[in-house]
């Protein structure tokens, strides 16, 4: 495994960074006007850089109390397999653990690309048939 010198910045990605990483991992094109509003309303985010260039990101949305959702966890394909995704998840989970330090339960959800077992290493699992994740895309 190759080693790479990267920095993890605790901040939400800029619109340009978000668009670059989103499109680089094959999620299609994105409306930057809508993504700006979404990014502005994030609870927490991290950006991973190499030589000041973005190579990964992750963020949390939710109510910052009981419900948290991982969004836009992405690492450039050429940097996958180097532990960057693991570090992003560690930062995101640490944020939630701090928010829940007083006790109680936090629901942490996410959607993952098909065939990716990456998140299972962090305790995420498919809860069907008792719980089923669903979503709808509303496009105008």
C-alpha positions as CSV (number, residue, x, y, z in Angstrom):
1,X,0.0,0.0,0.0
2,X,1.3,3.4,-0.9
3,X,1.6,6.1,1.7
4,X,0.4,9.6,1.0
5,X,0.8,12.8,3.1
6,X,-2.7,14.3,3.5
7,X,-4.4,16.9,5.7
8,X,-7.8,16.6,7.2
9,X,-9.5,20.0,7.6
10,X,-12.6,20.2,9.9
11,X,-14.8,22.3,7.6
12,X,-17.5,21.8,5.1
13,X,-16.3,21.6,1.5
14,X,-16.6,24.7,-0.7
15,X,-19.1,24.5,-3.6
16,X,-16.1,24.0,-6.0
17,X,-14.5,21.3,-3.9
18,X,-17.9,19.5,-3.5
19,X,-18.6,19.7,-7.2
20,X,-15.2,18.4,-8.1
21,X,-15.3,15.5,-5.8
22,X,-18.9,14.7,-6.5
23,X,-18.3,14.5,-10.2
24,X,-14.9,12.7,-9.9
25,X,-16.5,9.8,-8.1
26,X,-19.1,9.4,-10.8
27,X,-22.2,10.8,-9.0
28,X,-23.1,12.8,-12.1
29,X,-23.4,16.5,-12.5
30,X,-24.7,18.8,-9.7
31,X,-26.6,22.1,-9.6
32,X,-24.1,24.3,-7.6
33,X,-26.9,26.7,-6.6
34,X,-28.7,23.9,-4.8
35,X,-25.5,22.4,-3.4
36,X,-24.5,25.7,-1.9
37,X,-27.6,25.9,0.2
38,X,-27.2,22.3,1.2
39,X,-23.5,22.8,2.2
40,X,-24.4,25.9,4.1
41,X,-26.8,23.9,6.3
42,X,-24.4,21.1,7.1
43,X,-23.8,20.3,10.8
44,X,-20.2,19.3,10.3
45,X,-17.8,18.5,7.6
46,X,-14.3,17.5,6.7
47,X,-12.2,18.0,3.6
48,X,-9.1,16.0,2.9
49,X,-6.3,17.6,0.9
50,X,-3.0,16.6,-0.7
51,X,-0.8,19.6,-1.6
52,X,-3.8,21.9,-0.9
53,X,-6.0,20.0,-3.5
54,X,-9.2,18.2,-2.4
55,X,-9.0,14.4,-2.5
56,X,-11.8,13.6,-0.1
57,X,-14.8,14.9,1.8
58,X,-17.6,14.0,4.2
59,X,-20.3,15.8,6.0
60,X,-23.1,15.4,8.5
61,X,-26.7,16.7,8.1
62,X,-29.5,16.3,10.6
63,X,-31.0,17.9,13.7
64,X,-27.7,17.8,15.7
65,X,-29.4,16.1,18.6
66,X,-30.8,12.7,17.8
67,X,-30.7,12.2,14.0
68,X,-27.5,12.4,12.0
69,X,-26.9,11.5,8.3
70,X,-23.7,11.0,6.6
71,X,-23.7,12.8,3.2
72,X,-21.2,13.1,0.4
73,X,-18.5,10.8,1.8
74,X,-16.2,10.6,-1.2
75,X,-12.6,9.9,-2.0
76,X,-11.0,10.4,-5.4
77,X,-10.6,7.0,-7.0
78,X,-6.8,7.5,-7.3
79,X,-6.7,7.9,-3.5
80,X,-9.0,5.1,-2.5
81,X,-7.5,2.3,-0.5
82,X,-5.1,4.5,1.4
83,X,-7.1,4.9,4.6
84,X,-8.5,8.3,3.8
85,X,-12.1,7.1,3.8
86,X,-11.5,5.5,7.2
87,X,-10.2,8.8,8.6
88,X,-13.2,10.7,7.2
89,X,-15.5,8.3,9.0
90,X,-13.5,8.5,12.2
91,X,-13.9,12.3,12.2
92,X,-17.6,12.2,11.5
93,X,-18.3,9.6,14.2
94,X,-16.2,11.5,16.7
95,X,-18.4,14.6,16.1
96,X,-21.5,12.6,16.8
97,X,-20.0,10.9,19.9
98,X,-19.3,14.4,21.3
99,X,-22.9,15.5,20.7
100,X,-24.2,12.4,22.5
101,X,-21.8,12.4,25.4
102,X,-24.6,13.1,27.8
103,X,-26.3,9.8,27.1
104,X,-29.2,8.7,25.0
105,X,-29.4,7.2,21.5
106,X,-28.4,8.8,18.2
107,X,-29.7,7.4,14.9
108,X,-26.9,7.6,12.3
109,X,-28.0,6.9,8.7
110,X,-26.4,6.8,5.3
111,X,-26.8,5.6,1.7
112,X,-23.9,3.7,0.2
113,X,-23.1,2.7,-3.4
114,X,-24.1,-0.8,-4.2
115,X,-21.5,-3.5,-3.4
116,X,-19.6,-1.3,-0.9
117,X,-19.0,-3.1,2.4
118,X,-16.8,-0.3,3.6
119,X,-19.3,1.0,6.1
120,X,-19.9,-2.3,7.8
121,X,-16.5,-2.0,9.4
122,X,-17.9,0.9,11.3
123,X,-21.0,-0.9,12.6
124,X,-23.4,0.1,9.9
125,X,-25.6,-2.7,8.6
126,X,-28.7,-3.4,6.6
127,X,-31.7,-3.7,9.0
128,X,-34.2,-5.2,6.6
129,X,-36.7,-6.7,6.7
130,X,-37.6,-5.0,10.0
131,X,-36.4,-1.5,8.8
132,X,-36.2,-0.4,5.2
133,X,-34.5,2.6,3.9
134,X,-36.4,4.5,1.2
135,X,-36.0,7.8,-0.6
136,X,-37.7,9.7,-3.4
137,X,-36.1,12.2,-5.9
138,X,-38.2,15.3,-6.5
139,X,-37.0,17.0,-9.6
140,X,-38.3,20.2,-11.1
